Amino acid sequence: MVMLTLEFGFEFQPVFPVNLIIFSVAFLLAGYNVLGMAWRKAKHFDFFNEFFLMSVATLGAFSIGSYSEGVAVMVFYSIGEWFQDAAVNKAKKSIKALLDIRPDKVTVIRDGNTSVTDPKEIKIDEIIQVKAGEKVALDGELYSDAATFNTAALTGESKPDTKRKGETVLAGMINLDKVSEVQVKSLFKDSKLSKILEMVQDATARKSQTQLFISRFAKIYTPIVFALALLVCFAPYFFTDPYNFHQWFYRALVFLVISCPCALVVSIPLGYFGGIGLASRSGILFKGSNFLDVMTTINTVIMDKTGTLTKGVFNVQEVITDGIDQKELVRITAAIESNSTHPIAKAVVAYAGDSLGDLKAKDVQEISGHGLKGDVEGKTVVAGNSKLLKKFNIAYPGEVDQLVDTVVVVAINGKYAGYLTIADEIKEDAKQAIDQMHSLKIQTIMLSGDKQAVVDKVAKRLGIDKAFGDLLPDGKVQKVQEFKNSGNRIAFVGDGVNDAPVVALADAGIAMGGLGSDATIETADIVIQNDQPSKITAAIKIGRITKQIVWQNITIAMVVKVIVLVLGAGGVANLWEAVIADVGVALLAILNAVRIQKMKLE
């Protein structure tokens, strides 16, 4: 920089060979990495790469006495490389941060004593202790009565999640409560968090079609550029008189410098890396940058119902009574249902809550396929489906048989007393997710094994375009294949193990990761960690944003390069302008790619 200041600021330049020695030292300091890489590649007969190209151009500048320009090319190229490395490191930062989530120490309780050890040494069913503020090291079930956890690292959801004894706790969650105990249910290497990290690390290795195209393009582009540079240098010999070798050699060097494809080679992978990073921060895991491209082509989203659009947890929706207080009906029904382990019975007991108290049912009989019969406070109670009341010749309103949801009909002392409707609860953002998909002109379809009436009801509430019920797993596969055969580009979203075949069949398979089965998560291309359906459209938007910015970079780089190549070949642009244009367009492309990581999806 001192020599450049003296030369252009004060028009002072040391005499030869002093200037050659000084500029050579500066050249080696700025470009030893580039020269070394060019030499290593040349030894393997790989001459068509940006390192060899830059080395030839700068050494050529020295050969014709353009020392300051040769040094400047290398200095500015090295500065550009530094900016590229900084941008790549920033893109990796949000993904690498996941590695810090896994604790390297864990407190285990053995023989009544606590000891700190490596999580990899913990065995299944051992009890570990998690202090307030500590991260859970392994997947398991809460052994304490209750505890509250921050799950943001896994799901992107900032709202604390309170767990009860026996409920699942995952590695990476932070204990916000008192000292808690967790019974380990999977080894360190098999935890959900470890699998997530593997997915993210593998994602960077899976290249998109655009990246593969640019890699192939660069291998063809670079030798063509070398050939054109030779033509620029020697072809004028046959058309100009007198022929000035120094002049045309200089133009060929300008041509080589500006043709360097570094802006394309670096900014495009960086764009996809930024897209994967943005998705990770949003609680979405892409298993490869190729799936970012796939999501931009999706025009139909097919979803499973239970666990995807609904919570997969049965709840009491409505209580209708006949001649009895509503709370009393719920209390009596819960007393008899507490003797069953059926999910519907559990839903009734949970709904009753503390009102059940110590009330117990006696002489309870389970009537297979019908319901329960027993004695509650001296009253004969039957609770089950309408077939149960018919079995005991108990009259009930005809409207009960027309209800869509699952119904628990109750009779006390041989008289109809009312009913409770039980249904799977729709997720809070399910309606929002469907509306967002429609705003993106995407067709929505729901598949379910539930009866068609239930499926139609959910579809109507959410505004889903088409809904199909009464489907077994092979029926779902058949439906998805039908839509694929019709030319649709399909993303299938599911959570259960029975969804794995359909997830594999779709163009993009999306798994609900928080509650989803391991088989579905392994098969899926994209994993939504917090189970929110609204993340489906977020994944589509991230794909579209990434593709838009990548193609902006391709267009900017190619247009600028073509313009300056023409100017350089025509003698209008010199080496200074060539290097500024090359580094400038690379930095512009990098800054554009980095924008992805700061974008909001709303």
N, C-alpha and C positions, 0 to 999 in steps of 0.2 A: 504493500500500500504506500510505503514511503517513496519507493521508486516511481510509482505511478503519479504520486503527487508532485514529485520533482519534475517528471517529464511533461505532464500536462498543466501543472500549476505554474511552474517557473521555467518551463522550456529548457530544462537542464538534463543532460543525459551523459553519464560517464563514458569515457572512450573505450573502444574495444581493446582487450578482452575483458576489462573490468565489468562492463555492463553485462556481458554474457555470463560471467561467473556469478554475479549477484542475482540475476534473473533465473539462472539454473538452480541455485539454492532455493529460491522462493518457489520455483516450479516443482521441485522435488518435495518440499515441505507441504505444498498444497495438494499435490497429486500422487503421492507415493501409493496410496490405497488403490487409486484407479489404475495406475501403471502396473502394480502388482497383480491386480485381478485380471487385467488384459493379458499379462504374461502367462499366468496360470491357465487361462482359457486357451491361449495360443498354443501352449504345449500339447493340448488335446485337440488341436486343429479346429478350434472354435473361434473363428475370426469375425463372425457376423454378430456382434453384440455391442451394446452401448459403450462398454469400457474400452474395447479395441478401437471403436470409432473415435472416441474422445482422445485417445492416446495418439492415433495417427494424425488427427487434426492439429493437436497442439505441438507435437514434434515437428510436423510439417511447417507450422508457423515459425518455429525456431530455425528451421533449415533455410528460410528465406529472410531471416533477420528481424521478424516481427516478434521480438522477445516479449514486450509488454503485453501484446495481444494474446500470445500463447499462455502466459501466466494468468492473465485475466480470465481466459476461458476456463482454465483449471480451477481457479479460485472460486468463480461464480458457480461452476458446476458442483464443487464441493459444498458450497453454501446451500445450493439447492438440495443436495443429498442429505445435508443435516436437517433441513426443514422437512424433508420427506420422512426421515427416521423419527423426528419429533412427532409428526402427525400420526405415523403408524403406532408409536408408543402410546399416544393419547387414545387412539381407537382401541388398543388392546387393554387399556387401563380398566375400563368398566367390566370387561370380561374376566381379566386376571384377578379383579377384586373378589370374585367368587372363591378363589383359592384361600383367601384369608378367613373365610367363613368356617372352615373345618378346624376345630380346636386340635392342638397337638398333645394335649393332656386331658385326662378325665379322672374324676374321683369315683372309685369303685368301693362298694361295701362288701367285705368278705369276712365271714365269721364274726360279724358284729363290729368289725373295725374298718375304718376308712383308710384308703391309700391312693396316692396319685400314680397313675400309670399311663402308658401309651394306649390310645383308643383301639389300635390294631390288636391288642392283646385281650380285649374284652370278649367274652363268649356269650352266646345267646342265653337269655333268661337270667343273666346276672343283673344286679341292681346297681345303678350308678346314681350319684348325687349331683344335683345341679344347683349351685348357689344363685341368689338373686343377681342379675346382671351377666351371668355366664351363658355361653352358648351350649346347647345340647350337642353332644359329640356323636351320638348314634341314634338310629331309629328305634322306637320302642313304644311301650304303653305307659301312661302315667300311673305310677304306683301310689303316689300320694292322693289325698281326697280330691284336691283341685289345685290348679295353678294357671296363671295367665302368661301368655307368650307373645312376643313380637315375631311375626312370621314374614316380615317385609323382605328379608334376604332370599326367601324361597318363592314367595308369591307376588312380591311387589305391593302387597296390601299393607298399609300402615296401621290399620285398625287392630288393636290387641285381640287375641283369640283366647278365650278361657276354656281350658280342658278339664274334664272330670276324670275320676279314677277309671282306668281301663280304656280311655280314648287314646288315639294314636298321636304320638309326639315325634317330630322328625328332626334329624340332625340339621343344625343351622338356625333353629329357632332360639330366641333369647328369652330366658326366664326373667319375667318382670316382677315376680312375686317372691314369696319367702323361699327358703331352701326346700327343694322338691326332689322326689325320687322317681326314677324312670326304670322300668324293666326292659332290658334290651331284647329286641326281636329280630335284629339282623346284624350281620358283621359289618365292620367299618367299610370294607370294600363294596358291600352290597347296599349301602344306604342310598336313599333317594338323592341326596346331595352329591354323593360320589358319582352316581350315574349322570346327574345333570352336568357336572364338570366334564365328564368324558364326552358327553354330547357336544358341549360348547367347544372343547378342544378339537374334536373331530370335525366340527362345522367349518373351521378355518381351512381345512385340507380339501374340502369338497368344493370344487370350483364351479362357477356358473357357466352357462354357455357363452356369455359375453366375455368372461375372463379367458376361457379356452380359445375363443376366436381371436382375441388380442394377442395371446401367446403365439398362436399359429401365424397371425398377421405379421408380428415382429420378426419371425424367422424368415419370412418371405421378403418383407419390407427392407430389412437391413442390407442384404446382398444387392437388391435393386438399387438402393441408395449408393452403395460403393461403385456399382457399374455406372450410374449416372454421373457421379463425381469424376470418374475417369474420363467419361465423355466430355464433361465440362472442361476438363483440363486439356485433352488432346484433340478432340474433334475440330476446334477452331483452326488448327494447323492447316486443315484442308480448305478452309473458307475465308480466312483473314490473311492479309498481307500488309505489313509484316506481322508475323506471329510472335507475341510476347509471352514466353513460357511463364515468367514470374507472375504476370497479371492473371493468367488463366489458372495457374496452380493455386494462387491466393483465392480465387473465386470457388475453386473446387473445395478448398478447406472450409470456406464459409458454408458451402453446401453441406459438407459433412457435419459441421457443428449444429446447424439448425435442424438437420434431419434426425438427430438423436431422439429415439422414441420414449425417453424416460417419463415424460408426462403421462403417456398412455399406460406404460407398463406399471407405474407406481400408483397413479390416482384411481385406476379402475378397481384393482383389488382393495384399495383403501376405502373406496365407496361401499363395496359389499361388506367389508369389515365393519364399517360404521353402521350399516343397516343391521347387522347381527348384534352389534353393541346396543343400539337403540332398542331393539326387540328384547334383549336380555334385561335392560333396565325397566322395561314395561311388563316383565313377567312372562315373556314369550321366548321359547327356545327354538331357533331354526337349526336343524341338524346339518345344514350346508347352505352356502350362498346360492347354490342352484335352486333351492326351494324359494328364495326371494323372487327369482324370475318366474317360477311356476305360479306363485300367488297373483302375479299381475295378469295371468291369463284366465283366472277362474271366473266363470259366469254363473255357476250353480253351487250352492252350499247345501249339502244334505246333512241333517243332524239326527242323532239319536235323541229320544225324549228324556228318559230317566237318567239323571246324573249329568246331562248336558244342558238341557233347557229347564229341567226341574232338579230339585235338590237331592232326589233319591231317598228322601226321608218322609214317611207318612205322618200326616197331621190331621187332627179333627178340624173339619171345615165348618160344620154347622150342626146345631143340636135342635131338634124339633120334638116338642113334648105334647102329650095328650092327657090332661087331668093330673099332672104332677109337676112339681117345681123343677126347673131346668138343672139347677145345681144338684138336686137330689137324684135326678135320673143319671147324671154323669157319675156321681159318687157310687151309686148302686151298681151301675154297669162296670165301672173300674174295679170294684171289689171282686166281681166274678171274673173279669178279664185278666186280673192279676195272676190267675192260675194258669195262664197260657203264655207261651213264648213266641207266638205268632206276631209279626211286625204290626199288624192291625191292632192286636190286643195291647201291645206296648204303646202304641199311639194313644189309645184311650186312657191308659194308666198315666202316661206323661201329661195328658191334657187335664186330668183330675188334679194332679199335683198334690199339694198339702191337704186339700179338702178330703182326700181319701182317709187320712188319719190312720187309726188302728182297725178300721172296718175290714172284716174278713168274711169270705164266703165259705160255707160248709157244704159237704156232700156234693162237690162239683163233679159233673160228668162231661166229658168231651164227646160230642156227637159228630163223628167224622163227616167232613164236607158240609156241616150245617152250623155248628157253633157250640155254645156251652149251656149247661143247666145246673143250677145250684140253689142253695138257701142263703139268703142275706137278711139278717135281723128277723128271722122267722117268716120271711116272704119267699115264695118260690119264684125264681127269676130265670128267664131264658133270654139269651143274647146271641145273635148270629145273623145269618142271612134270612131272607123271606121264606126260604124252603123250611127253615126251622119252625117258624110259626105255623106253616101249613101242616107240618108233621104233627103238631100238637093241636091242630084244628082251632087256632086262634085267629080271629078276623083282624084284618089291618087295612088301611086305606090303599086303594089301587094305585095311587100316585107313587108309592114306594117302589113298585116294579118299574116305573118309568125313569127313575133316577139314574144319572150317568155314573156318578162316583160310587165307590165301594160303600156299602151301607151296613151298619150294625143296627138291626131292629131289636127292640127290647119289649118284653111282656112281663108283667108282674101279676102273680096269682091268676094266671090264665087270661089276663086282659092286656091288650095292646097299650103300651105306655109312651111310645115315641121311637125316634131313631137318631143315630149319629152318622153323618157322612164323613168318610175318610178319603183323603186325596194327597197325592204327592204335591208338595208346594213348589210353585214356579219360582225360579231364581229372580232376584230383584232387577237385574239388568237384562233379562231375556227379551222383554218387549223392545227395549232400547236397541239391543243387538239386531233384531229383525228389521226394525225401522232403518238402522244404519245400512244394513245390507241392501234394502230396497233403494235407499238414496244413492247407492253405488251401482244401481241397475243389475243387481244380482238376484237370481231366482232362489227362493228358500223352500226346502222340502224337509219334512219330518218323517222318520221311520220309527216304529215302535212295536214291541211285542204285546202291548196293552190292547184291550178291546177297542174297536174302531170308534165307538161312541166317546170314550175317554180321550182318544187321540184327536178327534174332531173338536172337542171342547177346548183343549189346549191350543190347537191350531187357530181356532177362531179368536181366542183371547189374545194371542200373540200376533195375529195377522199373517200367518204362514201361508204361502201360496198353495202348497199341496201337502197332504198328510196321509200316511198309510199305516194302518194298525194290523193287529193279529198276525205279525210277521215273526217267524222263527229266524235264526241266524242265516240259514241258507236263502230265506226269502229276502232278507236285506241285501245279500250279495246279488241276487237276481235283479232286484230293483235298481241298484247302483249300475249294474251292467247294462240294463235297458237304457238308462239315461246317458251312459257313456256312448252306447251305440247310436244314440240320436245326435251325436256330435257335441255334446256338452263337455265343458272342462270343469271337472268336479273336485270340490274339497269335501271330505267327509269328516264329521266331528263326532267322536264317541268316547266312552269312558270304560265300558265293561269289557271283560275278556272276550265276550261273544262278538264284540265290534272289531276285533283285530283283523279278521279276514277282509272286512269291508274297508278298513283303514288302509290296508295294503293295496287294495284294488283301485282306490281313488287316485286321481292325479296328484292330489296333496292330502295326506292323511294327518288329521289333527287330533291329538289326544288331550283330554282334560287331565292334567298331571296331578293335581292335589288329591283327588279321590280316585283317579283312574287306576286301572289294573296295570301291573308291570308289563304284561304281554302287549297291551295296547300301546303303552308308552314306548316300548322297544320297537314296535312296528311302525309307529307314526313318524312323519317327517318333521312335524312341528308339535311342540308341547306347550299347552297353556297351563302355567303353574298354579294360578289361583282359581281355576274353574269358572272364570267369568265368561259367558258367551260374548260379551261386548269386545273381548280381545280378538275374536275372529276377524272383525273388520279392522282392528288395529294391525293385525298381521298383513292383511291385504294392503292397507295404506302404506305400511313400512316397505313392502315389496315395490309398490308403485313409486314411492318417493326415491328409493334407492335406484331403480331403473332410470327414472327421470334425470337424476343427477349424474349417473354414469354416462348416459348418452349426451348430456350437456358437455361433459368433459371431453368425450370423443370428438364432438363437433368443434368445440373451441380449439383443441389441440391441432386437429387436422386443417382447419381454415387458416389459423395463424401460420402453421408450418408451410403450407402451400404458398401463401403470399410471400413469406420471407425467402423461401427456396427460389422462387421466381426472381425476386429482387437481388438475391445473392448471385444467382447465375448470370444476371444481367449487369452485375457490377455496381448496383445501386446500394446494396447493404454490405457493410464490412464485417470483420470478425467481432468487433465490439457489439454491433447491433444484432448479430446472429446469436451471441451468447446471452445477451439481455432478453432477446425474444424467446430463446429456448428455456432459460431459467424462469423467466416471467410467466410463460404459459404453464410451466410445471407447477409453480407456486400457486397460480390462479386455480388450476385444477385441484390441487391439494386442499386449498382453502374451501373450495366448493364442496369437496368430498367431506371435509370435516364438519360442514354445516349440518349433515345428517344427524350427528350426535346431539345437536342442540335443538332439534326440531320437536315441536309438540304435536300430538296426534289429534287434538280436539278439532 
